Amino acid sequence: MGCTDSGQLDPVADVMGWKLDASALAEIERIVLENVRSPVGPEFMAPPARLAA
């Protein structure tokens, strides 16, 4: 699954020790807005429930 908002990249700096500058974040946001037509919400991130056999 990918990022649907540039703010989701904020924790990267804490983990990896590097940061994206404002122009890189703006470019990511532009790409997402142009290409993600129907963002997937958290309700679709879990595997489907299985029926008991």
Helices and strands as residue ranges (DSSP letters): G 6-9, H 11-16, H 22-35, G 42-44
